[in-house]
Amino acid sequence: MSEYADMMVVTSLVDGPFSLPARPTEPDLVAKYFKVLSDPARIRVLELLRERGELSVGQVTEALGLGRTNLSNHLGCLRWCGFVLTRREHRTVYYRVADARVSELLALGRALLEDNAEHVAACRRVDRTGC
């Protein structure tokens, strides 16, 4: 637990897109981590990068049909939370999945969904409150 609290003390000094209590619990952090995956557009971005490898913002925009501003916000979130890494080549920024475990996590989610898709689709609690 202290490693998470120490991490937050350091990162709370950085101006980022999220805020947590000064001493978040491990469940706070795990829940926040999984919240990154709660947006279908971010899942689509990760799946695309998993399938095609490293892509520029323009390539992701074209493939998914998302607006550039909307996509930039999603990519910023994914980068901040460690799901993707970037590489700059001149003026172009390329994105790729940061860790093979991200792809494994997505595959595990799909596998678990196979047994529960009907219930997940029908669940109103997730839509209203995030459960």
Secondary structure as UniProt FT lines:
FT   HELIX           2..11
FT   TURN            12..13
FT   HELIX           26..35
FT   HELIX           36..38
FT   HELIX           40..52
FT   STRAND          55..56
FT   HELIX           57..64
FT   HELIX           68..80
FT   TURN            81..82
FT   STRAND          84..89
FT   TURN            90..91
FT   STRAND          92..97
FT   HELIX           100..122
FT   HELIX           124..129
//
